[in-house]
Amino acid sequence: MATLILSEQEIINAVCVYIGLKKQVKPEEVEVELMYDDEYGFSAEVYVNDRKQILIMANLIEAIRLWLGEFLNRDPYAGIKLVLDDEEGIIAHIN
């Protein structure tokens, strides 16, 4: 099967849904900023009701797994690799 590539916006959408379920708010109420740091890797700042939360890479993978299973009808346990692309931003390769 060909590699599926999730765009930065799709990853943000996945995080919004994931946090919405965890915090019992609508995904539209969640703001997300994806980040990459050479020392810490991939993470995200999430804002809900003016409260900030930092998600680590494991949380991002969990959010993507939820997105894959619930919205794309794909195997949520497929291999997921986050990539920092010069043109596309932070994307995910799904095998």
C-alpha positions, 0 to 999 in steps of 0.5 A: 500500500502506498504511503499516505501523507497527512498535511500540517492542517490534517495533523492540526485537525487531528489534535483539535479532535483529540483535545476536544475529546479529552477536554470535552469541548468542541474541536473548534474551541481548540487552537493548535500550534505545531512546533519542532525543536532540534533538542526536543523534537516535535510538539504542540502548544494547545490552547483551550479556554485561554489555558495552554497545554504542551503536547509531546510527540507521543500525544501527537501520534495518539491524536493521529492514530485517532484521526486515522481510525475515526475519520480516514478508516485506516489502520490506526496502528500503521507506522507513523513518522512525523517529518519537518518539510521545508515547504509543507511544514510538519507532515506525517508519513503513514505506512 
